[in-house]
Amino acid sequence: MAKKVALLVGGWSAERQVSLDKGREVEAALKEAGYDLTVIDVKKDLNDLLSKLTPKPDVVFNNLYGRGGEDGIIQSVLEMLEIPYTHSGVMASALAMNKPMSKRIAMTLGVQSPEGVVAHKDDILASETLDPPYVVKPISEGSSCGITIVRENDNKPAFDENWTFGDYALVERYIKGRELTCAVLDGNAQDVTEIKSKTDFFDYEAKYKDTRTEYFLPADIPTDVREIIMDWSERIYIAFGCNGLARCDYVYDDRIPEATHAVYFLEVNTQPGLTPASIGPSQVIHHGTSFKDLCIHLIETAKCHEKQSTQKAQDDQISQSVAGAAA
């Protein structure tokens, strides 16, 4: 009998349409793979979601992005329901979505990240944080939503009337350089892609609307830079406790000769875009795995993280008791 899979799409974040669009490609791949598939358009309505997850599927394929979808919220619901799901668990998702926390954890691993501070909007507008140039980012958002670069003698405000991301933001020193990203699957770094966008940086427009954005895989970068990015990405993946496919983003200042001082970690994405052309999957595909097989792999390695951790702790305790009795 075919495994019953529920594909979650939509959600209520700023990335709802992205999830719906990319979800169609995942849906096609899972149907081709022969799963008994149900597609659920997730709204901010827990009772509605619970009814659509009844009876329980064997696995949930989480294709939600942004708040509610990749910050630990939907993961917590699935943990309570004891339904295995793709991608990272509650803790990894929550930590990765919080940009200031991600930077702190990365730096404890010896990973360089731009200087940054969390500040109130009023202080940022009054230029009482960092000297320009700097980048203003929502503390917890994806797809570069709400990001602004403020340069010296710039008349552009750090926020506009469309800012809906709270009273506090991350202000980060702007690093001029090349945008690089590395996918990690099951703890193994895949490759490094360079992104060349025609906008100020790889923002929402460049990611999903601007057809001029170019992707170079593998990136034409020095070997030591590639090795550092892949090593750092694996360290971050493991430290955060990620699962399945994740992606780490960097900026590389190629004017600096020493690689460890030239590469800066920006963020880790536990729910990278999933289409054959998306950055993360394209790196896996580049090394010989089809998009359909990647989706199958994510389904077959899906799990309930809390349940597995509890079982492991119990097994370890039993093992220690047995060893103690034998001694």
Phi, psi and omega in degrees: 000137181293142178294135179275122183236132173255122179262117180268126178225167176090256185083188185236014181274180176294348182256021182305311184294325177300316180297317180296316182294311182289331180299331180295326179286322176295317179304313181297319181294318182289325176293318178297328180284350175093013178285153173277096194257136171237128179261127181243119174276107188278128174247174178278065185212099186296319180298321179296317179296316180298321180294324181282343176262014178243126356293159186294134173287168176288326183211147170252129172264110184275108178243035178264147181233153176079198183299137181089333185253329182226023181246009179104348184289304181294328178296322179296319178299315182291327176296316180296325179279351181058046175252120177301143182218158182281163176070198191279162181276192187299306186295311181300319181295315181294316181294316183293327181288336181270102187299315179299319180294320178301317180297316182297315181296316180301318183292333175291343179268003184083017180265125181285137177220150181300146174306137181207159179212143174271129184218158177286150180306319183297320180291325178293315179295331179273006179058042182253021180248260177259154172286142178293155005277144177213167181244135176253126183230142168301146183295322184222085174212163177240180177056028178060023179295134174078005183277138179226139173258127178249119182255170178299140180058030181270127178274354182284129179288157180289337180229151172238184185292348181269001181293120182230027190251024175099177185273347181242150179215163174268126175253122189232138178301130181284127177251117178280124181177192183269138182270122183233152180213147185227125176274147177231127178240120179055035177089357182251118178297137185268305183187185177233127178251138171260137180249124176241106180255158180268354176270182181304323180201182183281074184269186183302319179299313181293326183289318192239349186234325186277110182286355180278347180299133182244145180236131182241114182229120356285154179296142178274083184225160178301151182302319182293327177292316178300315183295320179294315180298317181291321177294311179300320181297318178294320178299315181295314179305312183291316181297322180282341183079036181291164178218150179069228183259132174221174182212137178246135183251144185220164166236138184239117178270097186285005173278345182263124186289324184274122189301319183295339178262350185262342184255135180233128175283135179254307181194164174244137183245113182275352178230063181295153180307141184237089165219165179302332182268351180294154189300310182298302178302325182297328177290321177294316179297322180303332181260017167106002178258131180286162178297319178300315181293328175296315179297320177299315180300318180296322177295312187286344177252010178294151182200165167267116187289318182294318180297317180294319180296319179296316180296319179297318179297319179294317179298319179296320180295318178296316180300317180293323180294318179296317180295321179294320180294321180294326180290000000 
